[in-house]
Amino acid sequence: MVDTKVTLSGWELDNPVIPASGTFGFGKEFAELYDINCLGTFSFKGTTLRPRFGNPTPRIAECTAGMINSVGLQNPGVDEVLRVQLPEMKQYFHKKVIANVSGFSVEEYAQTCRKLDECGQIGLFEVNVSCPNVHGGGISFGTSPEAAAQVTAAVKKVTTKPVYIKLTPNVTDIASIAKACEDAGADGISLINTLLGMRIDLKTRQPVIANRMGGFSGPAVFPVAVRMVYQVSEAVKIPVMGMGGVSSAEDVIELMLAGASAVQVGAANLVNPYVCREIIEELPAVMERYGIERLRDIIGAAHKE
């Protein structure tokens, strides 16, 4: 009998499969299709201090082996999440969840996390630093080690739960940013977020997405995710949650060999809403095929001693 259990900062999960934020909402629609309690957990819709309508449409463009999106963090705001979404979630998901938090200033990140920290349903924070810094000329917090560390330190001051920083891959040195977050007190690193992409309509000769550019995700980015998870897990001593193009049990194992303690599934949920359940069902057989008895034993096994 294989053991699929993994641990994130003392929080034991039945398996490492986690739907990624932005692809699973608050779980309600998926809970109508299958019992989502089979999941390790899930990262709910990116939440900001105030409600956001998001970017203008069209927001999504299909690509070969992936998609581009520019939704713009549409969400009801933290107060509504606490008042409505989390209490409703108790009815269909009986495990703790990951709170994905976004902000446009250090203060916004801290205020949102402070409000969510009192909620017992939340197991850890996933802080998305891919947002533009409104006080820093619009440059993403995640492209600067100093800015990413500043957000990390501010959130750690107001929270009692583990804090994982979700990093953008749109940088030249991902390891230095991860290390800066670790030094600032991060309990873990989550990566990769989407790559920056663009499509142009040949008929109109204009960008397909209203916002011109958006986040590129899907199977095509998986090798980038494997490389960055490998690099970051060598640079830091804290756990890594890996994601980016994952769509099979084999992908889960590959990212864990690269150094991931758990694995998130993103764009694949939008193609096949049952994909996470299918991966969880396939995982034991794939583990047996490759002689793996306990998943936690293979974390980072691809690294040379």
N, C-alpha and C positions, 0 to 999 in steps of 0.2 A: 504494500500500500504506500503510494508516494505521499509526500507532505508538501502541500502548496503554500503553507503559511509563510508570511514575511512580516517584518516589523519596521515601522517608521517611528523613530524617536520614542520607543517604548509602547507604541500603539500596535498591537498585533492584528493583522488582517488575515482573513481566511485564504486569500489568494492575492496576487500582485496586480490584478486587472482593475483599472480605474478609468471610467469615462472622463475625458478631459473637459475642462470648463469651456463653455461656448458651444459645445456639441451635444449637450445632454440636458440643457435647461436646468430646472430644479427636479428633474427626474419623473415628473408627473405623467407626461405623455408616454414615456417608456414603461412606466409601471402599469399602464393599461394594456401593454403588449405581453409582458412577462414579469415574473417576480424578481425585481431588481435586487432583492436581498442576497442573491447569489454573488453579487459584486464584492470585491474587496472593500470598496467604498466608491464615492464619486465626488468630483470637484464641481460644485454648482456654479451657475452662471455668474460671470464676472460682475462684482457688485461695487458700486461707487457711493460716495457720500450722499449725492443727490440723484434723483431720477434722470435718466438720459434717453432721449428718443433715438439716438443713433445717427448714422450717416444717411444721406439721400440715396434713393434707389436709382439704378440697379446696384446691388451690393455684392453679387456673386457672379463669378465667371468660371465656367468649367475649363479644364486643361487636360492634356494628356497625363494620365497617372496622377491627377490631383485637381485642386480647385484654388481659386483666389477669392478671398472674402474681405469686405471692408464694412462690417456691421456697425462698428463705432461704439462698442460697449453699451448697446441698448439694454437697459435694466430698470427696475422700478425704484432703485435707491435703497439704502441700507435700512431705513426705518420700516419700509413696506416689507422687505425681506424678513425682518424680525417679527413684524406684526402678523403677516399673512403666510408667506412662503414656508418658513421653517415650521410653524405649527401644523400646516397642512402636510408637510413632508413626513411628520411623525406617523401619519396614518398609513403610509405605504413604504417607508424605509425605516428599518428598526436598528440601524447602525449609525455611528457617528459619520459625519461628512467633512469634506474639505471645503473651507470657505475661500474662494478666489476673490481677491480684493485688488481694485485698481484705483488710481488717483492721479491728479494733475498737479499736486504739490505735496511736499512732505507732510504738511499738516493734514491734508485730506486723507492720506494713507493712515496716519495715526488715529484720526477721529473715527474712521470707519472701523478699524480693527478694535479700537476701544469699545465701541458699541457692540460689536459682535462677540467680544471676548467673554461676556457673561452667559452666552448661550451654551448650555450643556450638550447640545447636539453636534457642536463643532469639535472635531478632533485635532485639526491643525489649520493654520493659515497658509495659503499659497498666494504670495504677494507678487503681482504682475508688474514688473518694472519696465515693461515695453511702452508705457504711456509717455506722451510728450510732457516735459517739465515746463509748466506755464511761467515759472519764475527763472527758467534757465534757457530762454530763447527758443523753446519748443523742441529741444533735443531730448530724445528718450533717456529716462533715468538709467535704463539698462545698458547704454552704450558707454557709460563712464563709471569706472571703479569707485570714484569718490561719491558720485550721486547715488549709486546703488547701495553703497555702504551707509550713506546718510539716511536713506529710507529704511534700511534694515535696523539701524540703531534706534530710530524714532518709533518703529513698530514694536520692537522688543521692550521698550520702556513702558508701553501701555498694555501689554498682553501677558497672559500666564500660560498660553498654549504654544506649542512648537511653531516656529515661523520658517517656512520654506520660500525662498526667493525664486520666482520664475523668470528665467533669463531669455533675452532675445538672441537669436543666432546671427543677427545682422551686425557683427563686430569682427574685428581682426584677431582679438586675443580673449577668447571666452574664459580661459582659465584664470586670468588675472582678475576678472570681474567676479568670478565665483569665489576666489580667495579673499577678495576685499569684503564680500558679504559674510564669509565665514569669520573673518577677523572682527567684523562689526557685531557678531553675535548670532548670525543665522544658524538655525538648527538643521537645515537641509537646503538643497538646491533642486530646482525643478526646471527641466529643459528637454527639448528646445521649443520655444514659441515659433510662430510662423516666419518663414523667409519673405522678404519683400519681393512681390512679383507684379506683373502687368500683362494685359492682353489688349490688342487693338482690333477693332472690327474692320475688316477689309472693305466692306460696302460703305460704311459711314466715314471711314478713316479716322475714327475717334476711339479713345479708350473705351473698353467695354463697361468698366465700372465707373460710376459717377465720380468717385473720389480719385479716379485715375489709377492709383496703385493700391494694392491690398496685400493681405497675408497669404502666402502660398503654402499649402499643406497637402498631405496625401502621400501615397507610396513613393513618389519621386524624391521626397526629402529624407527618406529613412536612412540612407548611407550618411548623410550629414548629421543626423541625430546620433547614430552609432559613434561616429568620430568625436562629436562634442561631449557625449556622455563619457566616453573613454578618457578624453583629455581632462575633463573636470574631476572625474573620480580619482585621477592621479594627483590632481592639484590640491584637493581638500580631503579632510578626514570625516566630514559629516555626510549623511546619506544623500543619495541622488535619486530623484524620480525622473525616469526617462520617458520621452514621448517624441513623436514626429514620424508619421507615416506608418504606424503600427497597425497591422490588419490580420495577424495570425498568431497562433501559439508559438510558432517558431520565431517570430519577430520578438515576442516577449522574452524568450530565452536568450536570444542574441543580445538584446539590450541589457539583460541582467549580467551576461558574461562580460559586457563592456563596463559594467560597474553600477547599474541601476538596482536599487533595492525594491522598487515597484515600478510599474509601467502604465502609462496612460494611453488611452485610445481616443483619437480625436475625429478627424474627417471621416473615418470608416463608419462611424455611427450615422452619418448623414446619407451614406450609400446603402447600408444594411443595418436597420435599427436593432437587429438581434446579434450583431457581431460580437459584443462583449460576452454575452451568454455563450455563444458558440466557442469563443476562445477558451473560456473557463472550462467548458465541457471537453475540449480537445487537449487541454494542458496535461492531464495525467498520462494519456497515451503517448504524447510527444516526449514527456519526461522519461517514460520507460524506454522509448526508442533510443534515447541518447544516454541511458544509464544514470539518470539523475534521480536520487531518492528524496532529497530535500532541496527545495528551490533555494533556500537561503544559503546553501553551501556553494552555489555557483556564482554568487555576486562578485563581480570583478575577476573571475577566473581566467579571463583572457589576458590579464596583465602578467608580464613576466616577473618572476620573483627576483 
